[in-house]
Amino acid sequence: MLEVDLIISGEKALLLDTGNTCLDRASVAIKGDEIVAVGNTDTITKQYQAKKTISAGNALLMPGFVNCHTHAAMTCFRGIADDLELMDWLNNYIFPAEAKNVNKELAYWGSLLGAAEMIKSGTTTFCDMYIFEDETARAAKEAGIRCLIGEVLFDFPSPNFKTVAEGMAYTKMLIEKWKDDPLVNIIIEPHALYTCSKSLLDEVRELALAKRLAEDNHLPIGLHLLENAAEKKQLEEKFGQGAVSFLKDIGYLDEHLIAFHCVHFSETDMRLFAEHGCKISHNPASNMKLASGVAPVPDMLQAGITVGIGTDGCASNNNLDMIKEMGTAAKLHKVARLDPTIMDAPTVVRMATIEGAKVLGMEKNIGSLEVGKKADIIVIGLDKPHLTPLYNEYSHLVYAASGADVDTVVINGKVVMENRLLLTINEDEVMQKVREIAVRVKQSLKK
Amino acid sequence: MLEVDLIISGEKALLLDTGNTCLDRASVAIKGDEIVAVGNTDTITKQYQAKKTISAGNALLMPGFVNCHTHAAMTCFRGIADDLELMDWLNNYIFPAEAKNVNKELAYWGSLLGAAEMIKSGTTTFCDMYIFEDETARAAKEAGIRCLIGEVLFDFPSPNFKTVAEGMAYTKMLIEKWKDDPLVNIIIEPHALYTCSKSLLDEVRELALAKRLAEDNHLPIGLHLLENAAEKKQLEEKFGQGAVSFLKDIGYLDEHLIAFHCVHFSETDMRLFAEHGCKISHNPASNMKLASGVAPVPDMLQAGITVGIGTDGCASNNNLDMIKEMGTAAKLHKVARLDPTIMDAPTVVRMATIEGAKVLGMEKNIGSLEVGKKADIIVIGLDKPHLTPLYNEYSHLVYAASGADVDTVVINGKVVMENRLLLTINEDEVMQKVREIAVRVKQSLKK
């Protein structure tokens, strides 16, 4: 018998490997942070002896979800302003609320609340852009959730920096501080093309290239891109060419680029992204709620672009539930194209797991249940009226389940939630702290 | 002190009365099946003494959801066939599965599973169309859930009747059998204009008129209407006029008509519906998943039509969660119109409660928390990361919550779920029965 640290067993497992293997009576054996075996429960339990076993019964094992785009600390602004015109929403609510309230404390507690919500709905890795990201990294580390985080950079001051130079210095600090961390990874994140000058964009690219060369580091660049029609028009006027062509000219188009949204993407944009191996995070709930438009995701996939799914932040969603987001993604494109066969359930589940891992450049380590990968595993209980009967696991995940069906979560080999109980986060304390912050946020908007 | 049967208290209450009152520290006092007081907890507990009290703590009280269109027993086909062309889906999966498997047993257990799922996600009243509806009525009665049910009628045989005459006789039997029931109400349901001859439609109308006259009974008529573009075209060719004009000519347009879907509705159709007080059930998830199109709901509301929300059946959704459905309704129209201000959260919550009650003709009894109404009340626990902080109750319901957040459900004064525990349904038994049925369904499709 080989000794392992943990064996998790359930009636079903979706591996999300190349062949979309679905196992009955499945077990995963974990040693340290790594998956050492995946297979039939009888076989695994004959070969391996575990310090801890989780026998989940009538449950589905699968890789954790990869949330490709969010602003975790914005949980503090969840529901503060909805159903408004974009400019009213931004200028009269979100920007003033941020300017008056975002500090290290908000970033830390908001991120920790976001981590709690994400773990409780099965997300094991998230890609984050916000302010004071060192606090987000600290919160993620404490929560035991994997992340790819970047300080938002733009030409004007943020609550965290007065000048571009300070923003760049902060980003460099993040890269150094977290470079050997098993959970926290860093991305450089210029906010968008309408908020960043070419000189800032050049500086970002130089930093990324230098670090990649020096440290054989992936170090991706992420930015919001063509989220709505007004932005597309504005950028075309500014550049005298399309935004994606401009990105090509300044050397941004490569396999390390992650673009968020890409709602108003032309065929040329898609061709350029496909040719250069650029990645996209699709955030359908946010695009719907803010009335941004419908990204041409079926065409992106057809063009061979790697597309993951993100929730965006809590001001524009207002939740971080990747299971909800999958349902939204699957249904939105069907009705937009009047074609019920597109964005089928297996495609969407892959986008929320292994394809998302590829978007973040982490597919060697996460995104599927395969030997040698990091143990990021979730357990979804199936003994529920709304998940009965079971004909098709993918359909259940996309069209019937919700985040609350996730019972147990393992990240990097560590059990961070068991039977809905968070083991790394004091949930009551976090909620209380954020409620206190919310009182101040509300006050600040009245002034 | 006045004696009552039940007092429920929580931190917040949304009454969904005319003024959309939101109370802090709220209590509802219930005597028998009726709400006798709604107000501040201190006031209520000074005036009333209850046999049972439910102190829900940091929770939101509100009227239960009204699901305006479903096929409850189709839970048995949940996930059997998805992501397919409409005709492939119907002809090769749904119709054969129904023809070979639908019987009283399936209708009963499938409906009971649907009732369990609906109660667990906060629905207290549902409007149902299917086969062997007497079994659905029996299941609903046992589950203690309010319903408006009708046997589906069409020109061809169903598993329950060989001729139209038998179908009509079954409907008359339902009307007689359930006429004095406190929970079960009957609707006459010709399936749709493309499946029902004019003579069947005439017979239905005569029956409804006769019964309404004789018994001062509401007795609505419900039918699927203009769900997709092909149906619209087919009906125009068949009638030589629009479907709604045809309905007008045969005397169907009145305040007792409930039309399901109405996706391909013209301005003329809306004007006619508004003029005659006809009602609509909007079923956005089904319309998206089947790629039917986007119903012009903002225009319908503008025209003054009463519109409720329905989940449709589990073959085309695949769940019965009205909270999910609210989120879908709010976001779909924003992106379809590129206007983030339409279908705001309070409008959508009203559609899922009091407006739904109006659609079913039950607004005098249900749909809001008001003295004199039947006690159909749900309790939503707020002590959860994804519902923290709380700036706006409506936003939380529509954009952040899910069905699993419903903790406790009271229908007609009776507690049918307390702290997620169903008190009227043996959940394990129901799931086991439906799993056994599903094995046979699967087998039948292989032949």
Chai-1 contact restraints between the chains, C-beta under 6 A:
chainA,res_idxA,chainB,res_idxB,connection_type,confidence,min_distance_angstrom,max_distance_angstrom,comment,restraint_id
A,G79,B,Y391,contact,1.0,0.0,6.0,A-B,restraint_1
A,G79,B,N392,contact,1.0,0.0,6.0,A-B,restraint_2
A,G79,B,S395,contact,1.0,0.0,6.0,A-B,restraint_3
A,G79,B,H396,contact,1.0,0.0,6.0,A-B,restraint_4
A,I80,B,Y391,contact,1.0,0.0,6.0,A-B,restraint_5
A,D82,B,S395,contact,1.0,0.0,6.0,A-B,restraint_6
A,D83,B,T341,contact,1.0,0.0,6.0,A-B,restraint_7
A,D83,B,D344,contact,1.0,0.0,6.0,A-B,restraint_8
A,L113,B,P385,contact,1.0,0.0,6.0,A-B,restraint_9
A,A116,B,P385,contact,1.0,0.0,6.0,A-B,restraint_10
A,E117,B,P385,contact,1.0,0.0,6.0,A-B,restraint_11
A,E117,B,H386,contact,1.0,0.0,6.0,A-B,restraint_12
A,M288,B,K331,contact,1.0,0.0,6.0,A-B,restraint_13
A,M288,B,K334,contact,1.0,0.0,6.0,A-B,restraint_14
A,M288,B,V335,contact,1.0,0.0,6.0,A-B,restraint_15
A,K289,B,K331,contact,1.0,0.0,6.0,A-B,restraint_16
A,L290,B,P340,contact,1.0,0.0,6.0,A-B,restraint_17
A,A291,B,K334,contact,1.0,0.0,6.0,A-B,restraint_18
A,A291,B,V335,contact,1.0,0.0,6.0,A-B,restraint_19
A,A291,B,L338,contact,1.0,0.0,6.0,A-B,restraint_20
A,A291,B,D339,contact,1.0,0.0,6.0,A-B,restraint_21
A,A291,B,P340,contact,1.0,0.0,6.0,A-B,restraint_22
A,N318,B,Y399,contact,1.0,0.0,6.0,A-B,restraint_23
A,N318,B,A400,contact,1.0,0.0,6.0,A-B,restraint_24
A,N319,B,H386,contact,1.0,0.0,6.0,A-B,restraint_25
A,N319,B,A400,contact,1.0,0.0,6.0,A-B,restraint_26
A,K331,B,M288,contact,1.0,0.0,6.0,A-B,restraint_27
A,K331,B,K289,contact,1.0,0.0,6.0,A-B,restraint_28
A,K334,B,M288,contact,1.0,0.0,6.0,A-B,restraint_29
A,K334,B,A291,contact,1.0,0.0,6.0,A-B,restraint_30
A,V335,B,M288,contact,1.0,0.0,6.0,A-B,restraint_31
A,V335,B,A291,contact,1.0,0.0,6.0,A-B,restraint_32
A,L338,B,A291,contact,1.0,0.0,6.0,A-B,restraint_33
A,D339,B,A291,contact,1.0,0.0,6.0,A-B,restraint_34
A,P340,B,L290,contact,1.0,0.0,6.0,A-B,restraint_35
A,P340,B,A291,contact,1.0,0.0,6.0,A-B,restraint_36
A,T341,B,D83,contact,1.0,0.0,6.0,A-B,restraint_37
A,D344,B,D83,contact,1.0,0.0,6.0,A-B,restraint_38
A,P385,B,L113,contact,1.0,0.0,6.0,A-B,restraint_39
A,P385,B,A116,contact,1.0,0.0,6.0,A-B,restraint_40
A,P385,B,E117,contact,1.0,0.0,6.0,A-B,restraint_41
A,H386,B,E117,contact,1.0,0.0,6.0,A-B,restraint_42
A,H386,B,N319,contact,1.0,0.0,6.0,A-B,restraint_43
A,T388,B,M431,contact,1.0,0.0,6.0,A-B,restraint_44
A,T388,B,V434,contact,1.0,0.0,6.0,A-B,restraint_45
A,P389,B,V434,contact,1.0,0.0,6.0,A-B,restraint_46
A,P389,B,R435,contact,1.0,0.0,6.0,A-B,restraint_47
A,P389,B,A438,contact,1.0,0.0,6.0,A-B,restraint_48
A,Y391,B,G79,contact,1.0,0.0,6.0,A-B,restraint_49
A,Y391,B,I80,contact,1.0,0.0,6.0,A-B,restraint_50
A,N392,B,G79,contact,1.0,0.0,6.0,A-B,restraint_51
A,S395,B,G79,contact,1.0,0.0,6.0,A-B,restraint_52
A,S395,B,D82,contact,1.0,0.0,6.0,A-B,restraint_53
A,H396,B,G79,contact,1.0,0.0,6.0,A-B,restraint_54
A,Y399,B,N318,contact,1.0,0.0,6.0,A-B,restraint_55
A,A400,B,N318,contact,1.0,0.0,6.0,A-B,restraint_56
A,A400,B,N319,contact,1.0,0.0,6.0,A-B,restraint_57
A,S402,B,S402,contact,1.0,0.0,6.0,A-B,restraint_58
A,A404,B,A404,contact,1.0,0.0,6.0,A-B,restraint_59
A,M431,B,T388,contact,1.0,0.0,6.0,A-B,restraint_60
A,V434,B,T388,contact,1.0,0.0,6.0,A-B,restraint_61
A,V434,B,P389,contact,1.0,0.0,6.0,A-B,restraint_62
A,R435,B,P389,contact,1.0,0.0,6.0,A-B,restraint_63
A,A438,B,P389,contact,1.0,0.0,6.0,A-B,restraint_64
